[in-house]
Each structure stands twice: as C-alpha cells, then as structure tokens.
C-alpha cells in the first residue's frame, strides 16, 4: 500500500532557502509585489525574480500559475517555483495551487516559504493529495523519502488546522489504493482483512460470512457471487463518536472486486478496468478511515458488500428469479446489472439493524451515468430534498463534482416483470435512473436516502486536479464534510 507524503511545519526562516534541496516555493500575488521570501530569493538569484516579475510573461499570469526558475544561481535547490496566489485565496484555489506544485515536484522534496499566507493548510492538502503514487507492484530502486516543509509565521496554528485535513487525505489514499489494486491481490477476503485492520483506529468491524448472509436472507447479494470461488462477504464498520443514543448515518458501498458481467459476459476490450468496480466500497472504507482518524464527533456506520461476479457452472443465469432480504422477488434479466443486487440487500440490512438517521449508497453502478455526466460529476439521486441539498453543498465545498438526477414513477414502471415483483434492469433508456429506481424500492419511507453513481468519477484515464490518472478517491472529502456540517 502507499503512504502519505510527510508534512512538517516550522517557523518562518529565510535562511532555509539557500541550502534547501529539491524545490523551493515562494508566493507572489498577481500584482507582482515581492514579500520577504520573494525578496530573499531575488537577492540569492541576483535579481532573477524581479526580472521575471517585470517581464511580459508575468503580465499574463493567473492565480494558481507556477513559474519555475530551474537550477537558480545562489541556491542549492534544483528549482525555484514562483506561485502566483493572493494572500487570501479561496479554499479550492489554494488547494489546486498546492496540487500544481506537487505535480511539478514529482519525487522531489518541497520547501514552501508561506510566511503569513492564508489557507496554507489547504495549500498543503493539495500538495499531499496530488503527491499520491500507486507503485506497489513496480520493481524499483529505493529513493529518499519525499518531504514537504511548510515555513510559516504561525506554524503551530497551521499545523492544528491541517491535522484533520491530513486525516481525510489518508482516507482518500486508502480509497485510491483499494480501487487501484488488481483483483488477484484485492480478493474479497483480502478486502475484508484490510477493513478489519482499521479496528486499530477505534472502529468496530464485523465480517459477515456467507453462512450468516444466507441466514439473513441476502439472496440477491449471494446470487452475484455464487459463480466465483471467492466467498461473498459483508463488512460492517461502526464509528461511535457521537452521543450514545443518536442514530447513525449509514454509508453503503458496492464492492464487486472484479466484474466480468457473469453469464452476460462483458466484451474483452476494457474488461481489465473492472478491478475498479468495488469503488463504492472503497469510498465507504476511506470515509470511515477519515472519520476515525480525525475523531469525528458523530455516529456513522459503513457497510460494504464484497463479491466477485464470475461466469461458471454455478453462476446465476439471465431469467433466474431470486428473493431479496426484504422479501421482494427479482427477475434477473442481465447478470451484468449486479451492483444493485448487492446493494439492495445491504441497504435493507442497514435499515433493519441500525434505523439510521439517513443512508447514502455509493456504487460504480452504470455506464449510462458516464454518457450523461462524463467524468466531471457523480450522479446524485435522492428521496429527500433537504438531505440531498446538504450533501450537494458539502461536495461543492470540497470541489468534488456532483449533479442531481431525477426520479419518478414513469421510470419505476420500466422495472415491471411478468413473472416476479421486478426486473433488475429497465431497458437501455435512462439506465442510471432506472438503476436508482430499483434501489429506491429497498429504501424505507422514513429513511432519507441518497444514491451516488460514481462510475464516471471513481477512476479516470487522465489526471485530475488532485490525482494522477487512475483512482481519484472521489467522495471521501465530500462525505467527511457532510458529516462535519450536519452531524457533528
């Protein structure tokens, strides 16, 4: 597994700049006024900073831009990065600027001469998020550990505000690691073991094995995994940071560690990407880690259904009818629409056992959501406007794209079956919506609920503002903020 880049805060000291290795960062506002660090850098480089600020190039800069002076004279560093940023930037502006610095730095250590810069904690968070690299399966020469040093006028204050952000970043790291892992490594058993290790953080973790799931009546979930030699499991993680009698918020994640499509076999092209079909469970795991590490003052339970969808002589067939834990029967038209069969049983179990104050499920559920929203936004479906609006605000505050989608009876009617209570698909049209309608049938009337279809944002083929290509960790920050704003 990967590890977070270490971040060290220390008092503002201009003498650090001459001898620092790696990269040194000074911050200059777009109007070009040189602060103490920029003036020292200018003296060390014999006026190079002032000449750059006076050049035509600087006249065209925007906030967040970085101008690099390579191998600056008078300094030990390999590069002097001049970050263009106002002293009081917006939160996302500072965070994205930090991410740009991290991308430029690569494996090199970074000294940020922050001085009295505001939002330095967010700048540091951006550096940490973008410094992620999943190289667990690469043969490589051991290199020195990269370190981020923040030199600030009030290092203790900034470090205190950064500490919970670093905890959330560690949750993002875990989600990315899980989502990036190949399926021969991240089996259902290995996934459950990694979640059980979080008991060391104060989480209560239970692993429900197949015999227990059968006793509970989770037949739709078990039907998905019955073609695989990997045992199906449900993992329950409880964080009890709130009042003893407060009902918890429930987070439910789809954890299909590999999805061949089952008997409704997917085409070969791109099937290797189906290692990320456990992305919803990965986000739930990362969010629970973040809440535990920052010691959130709230009660939250995370539940994930872990299965592998494989074709075999024992696999579920198209046309089979299976009874859910709720008691409704489902005609399985397409075994590649398996995520909803996993979620519906876990969602019903979560409501039966915990009577949650609200429930959010996350899943890489449909390709249709990518057609509708691309890779910029997750699809958001909900039965409760207040609950949904609160989440959308949290996602916006954390700069994680989310867009609300409709629900309605006409869509629900598309799930009617001739031989069972419902079909598991509603046809090609509005595929992401009919999938959400299927899940809503397993939401009790009194339960505020949100379904997040993260198929387009969980793992991407191009880099994002905060992550290299691959797993993004989308949702961990938004969920942590949602809990913070509404339940703490």
N, C-alpha and C positions, 0 to 999 in steps of 0.2 A: 504494500500500500504506500501511497505517497505521504509526504509530511508537509506541514505549512512552513513557509519561509519564516525564520525567526525575525522579530522586530524589536529593536532596542531604542529606548528613548533616553536622551541625555541633555544636559543643559546646553544652551546655545553657546558655541565656542568657535569663533572664526579661525582659530589656529588649526582646527581639524582639517581644513580644506587642502592645505598644501601637501600633506602626507597621505591623504586618503587614497586607497586603491579602488579599482573598479570605476564607478561613475559617481560624479558629484553633481547635485542638482541645486540650482539657485532659482528663485522665483521672482519674476519681474512682471508688473501689471502691463496691460497693453499700451498704456500711455508712455511707457518707457522709463519711468522713474527707478533709479537704482537704489535698493536698500542696502543695509550693511553687508550682507553676504555677497550681493552682486558687485558692490564696490571693492570688496576684498578680492573677488575673482578677477575683476578688471585690473587691479594692481598686479596680481600674480601673473596674468597673461599679457602684461604690458599694453593695456588699453584695448584688447581684442573685444571685450564685452561691450564697451562703449561704441566701438566702431560698428559692431553688429547692430546695436540698437539704433544707430544713426543711419543705417543702410536702408535701401528701398525694400529689401526683403522684410524688414521688421514692420514697415508701414502696412503690410498686407496680412499680418498675423491675426489670428482669432484666439479667444480664450480657450485654453486647453492645448494649444500648439506647443510643440517642443522643438527647439533649435539646438543642434548639437555641434560643439566645437571639439573635434577629435584630437587626441593627444595634445592637450593645451600646454603651452610652454609655462614653466614655473610651477607646474603641478605634477604630482605622481600619478594622478588618475588617468585612465585611458580616454575618458570623455568628460566634458563639462556640458551638462544638459541645462539649457535655459528654458524653464517652464513659464509660459505666459498664462497668468492667472490673477484675477483681482484678489485683494486681501480678504474680502468677504464673499467667496463664491457660493453658489448653490450647492446643496449636498451632492447631487448627481454630477455636477460639473467638476467638483473636487475629486470625486471617486473615479470618474472617467479619465481625468488627468493622471491620477496615480496609475491607472491601468496602462496608459500610454507609456509612462516611464518604465513600468515593468516589462512591457513588450520590447522596448529598446534595450533594456539591461540584459535580457536573456539570463544567463547563469552568473552574471557578474554582481558583486555586492554594490549597494547603493547608499550613499550618504545624502540625505535631504536636509539642506540648510533652511529650515522652516521659519526660524525667528519667531515673529508674532503672527504668523499666518493663521487665519481662521479655517475651520473644517479640516485641520491637519489629520484628525482621526479618520475622516472619510478618505482623504488622500492616501493614507497608509492602508486602508481597507482595499482600495482599488489596486494598489501595488500587490498586496497579498493574493487577491482573487486572480489577478492576471499572471502571477508568477507560477501558477499551477502547471505541473507537467506529469503526465502519466507515463512513466518509463519502467514500470515494474518488470516488464518482460523483455527488456533490451539488455544485451550484453554490453557493458560499458566500463570505461576506466573511472575509478572513483575520483571525483573532483572536490575541491574545497567547498564547504557548505556556504551557500549564498546567504548574506545577512543584510537586513535593512536597518539603517541607523537614522533616526529622526532627531535632529538637533533643534530644540525649541526653547523659547524663553520660559515656558511653564511645562516642563516635561512630565511632572507628576500628574498634573491635571489632564493633559492629553492622554497619558497612558491609562488613566482611570476611565475615561470615556471610550478609549479604544478596546479595553478588555472585553466587554460584551460583544463588540463587533468582531473581534478575533474568534470568540466562541462560535458566532454564527458562521464565520468563514470556515471554521473547522467542520461544521455541519455541511457546508457546500462541498468541501473537499471530500467528505465521506460519500456524499451522493455522487459526485463525479467518479470517484474510484469504483463504486459499485456498478455504475452504469457503463463504465469503460471496460470492465472485466470481461474476458471471454467466457463463454458458457461452460467450457471444460474446467475452468477454475471456479467460477461462481455457480456451483450447483445449488439446488435448494437446501441441501444440508450445510454447505459452506456459508450460504447467505444467513441461515438461521444461527450458525455459530458466531458469525461476526456481530449479529444483533445481540446475542446473549452476552458477548463481551462488554456491552455497554452497561451491564449491571454495576460495573466498577464506577460508573458516573452517578449512581444513585437511581437509575431506572429499575423498575421491577419488570422482568422479562420472563414470559412464559412461551414455550413452544408446544403447540398442539399438533400431535402426530395424527396419522391417517385414521387409526382406530378411534381416536377421540372425535375427529371430524365426522366420521361415519355415525357415531353415536349421536352427535348433534344434528345430524341430517343435512350436512353440507354436501349434498349430492351433485349440485351443478359444479361446484369447485372441483370435487373429486373426479367428475367426468372429464374435465380438461386434462388432468394429469395422468389418467389411467393408461394411456398409451406409452408412458415413459417409465424407465427403470428408476428414475429419481423420485423419491417419495414426496407427495404433496404435504405442505405444512401451512399452518397459520401461526404467526408470531404476534404476541400481544405485548406492547411496551407501555408501561404506565409511569408518568411523571406526576408526582403528587406534591406540587409546590404551593398549592393554594389552600384554602380553608378545607377542613376535613369533610364537611358536608356538602361542599359545592360539587355539582355535577360536572364531569369533564367535557372538554371539547374532544371530539373523535376525529382522527385523521385515518383514512383507509387507503391503502395503496395496492395497485395491481403489480404482482411480482412474477411475471412469466419470464423465467430466466432464459429461455430460448423458445421462439415461436416459429415452428415450421409451417404452421397452418393446420397441422394434423392431417386428417384424410383429405380435407380441402386444401391440398398442398400448395404453398406459395411457389411462384416461379423462382428459378435458381438465381437470377440476377438480383443482387442486393440482399439476398437472404442472410448474408453474413452480418448485416446491420441489426438483425433481430436479437442480438445479445442485449440490446438496449430496451427490450420490451418489458423489462422489470423497472423501468424508470420511475413509475409512480411509487412503487415500494421504496425505491432509492431515495426519493424526496422525503417520504414519511420518515425513513431512518435518519436522514440528515437533519430534518427538522427536530426530531426527538433528541438527537445528539446536541444540537444547538441549544435547545431549551434547557437540557440538563446542565450543559457546561456554563451557561450564563445564569443558571439557578432561577429560572422564571418563576414568578410567584403566581402560578396558575396550575390547574389540574388539566392535563392533556393525556389522552390515550391514543397510541398509534397502533394500528392493526394492519398487517400485510399478509396477503395470500400468496404463497410461494408454490409455483407449479412449473412443469415443463410440458409444452404442447408438442407431442411427437406422434407420427403415424406408426401403427403396429397392429398386430392381430388382435390386440386388446383395446385399441383406441375407439373412442366414440365415433359413430358414423353419422353423416348427414341423414336426417329423418328420424333419429332416435328421439325419444321423449324422456325427459329427466325431471324429477320433482325437486324443487328448491327447499332450503331450510324453512322458508316462510310457509311452504305448502303448495305454492303455485306450480303448475307443470309448464315445462318449456319444450317446444319442438325445436330441435337444433337443426336449422337449415344449412348453416355454414359453420364448420368447426374452426374456421379462422376468425370468427367473431367470438373468441373465447374469453377475452378480458372481462366482459360484462358478466359472464357466468361465474368467474372468480369473485368479482366484486359484490355481486348481489347477495351471496351467502355471507360474506364477511360483513357487509353493511347491516344485514339483518341481525347477525350475531352481536355486532357492536351496539345496536339499539336495544336489543333484548337484555343484554348483560349490564350495560353502563347507563342507559337512559340519558344520553349525552345532551348537553345544552345546545349543541349543533354538531353537524357532521360534514366533513369535506372529504370527498374521494378524489384521488389523482390516478390517472392512467394514460399511457400511450395507447389510446383506445382506437382511433380511426385515422386512416389516411385521408378521409374526407375533410377533416379539420385543417389539414395542410393545404388542400385545394382552396379552402375558404379563407384561411388566415396566413398562409405561408409559414415562415419560421420566426415571425416577429411577435406573435401573440398566441397565448394559450386560449382555448375556447372555454368560456365560463357559462355554466348553466345553473339555475337556482330556482327554488320554490319560494324564496323569501327575499324581498327587495332590500330590507334593512341589513340582513346578514350579508347579502351579496355586495351591496354598496360598500360595506365596511371592508370586505376583502379587496375589492377593486381599488379602494383608496390606499390600502397597505401595499398592493402591488405597484401602484403608481409611485408611491413614496420611495419604494425600493428600486424603481426603474426596471421592473420586470413586466413585460408586455402581457396584458390580459384583456380580452374583449368578450362582453356578454353576448350570448346567443339565445335565440327564442326556444320556448317550449309551447306545446299546445295539443289539444285533443286530436286535431286532424293528423298530426304526426304520430300520436299514440295509436290511432286506429290502424296505422300501417303494420302494426305488430300482431294483428289478429291472426290466429291459427285455426285451421279447420279441425284439428284433432287434439289440440292442447289449449291451455289458458293463453298462451302467447308464443310467438316465434322469437328466435334470438336475433333476427335481422328484419329490417323493414323495407328492403329493396335498395337500389342504387341511389335514388334521390334522397337528399338530406340525411346522408348516412350518419353524420356525427350527431344530428338532432335525434334521430330515432334510437341511436345507442343511448343517449341521455334519457329519453323517454322510457326505455327498458329499465334503466337503473332507478328512475323515479318510482316505478311500481314497487320497489322494495324500500321506499322511504315512508316511515310512518307520518301520518298527517301532522302530528305535533312537533316533528323534528325539522328545524331549519337546516337546509341542505344545499351544498354546492358541489357540482361535478366539474372537475378540471380536466379537460382533454389536452394533454401535454405532448401529443405525438409530434408536433412541429417544433417544439422548443427544448425537449429533453436532451437531444443530441443532434448536432448540426455538422454539416460538411465543410463549413467555412468558419473562421474565427468570429467571435462576437466582441463587444466592447470589453467584456470581463473575462473571457475564456478563450483558450486556443480551440481549434476545431475538435469535435468530439463532444463528450458530455459537458453540459453547461451548469448543472446544479440548479436550474431554474426552479423557483418556488420555495426554496429554503428560507431565503431572506424575506419573501413576502409573508410566508406563514409565521415566521418569528415575529415580524412587525404586527401582523394581525392579532396574534396572541397578546403581545405587549400592549397594543392600543385598546383592546376590547375585553381582556380577561385578567389583566394584572392591576 
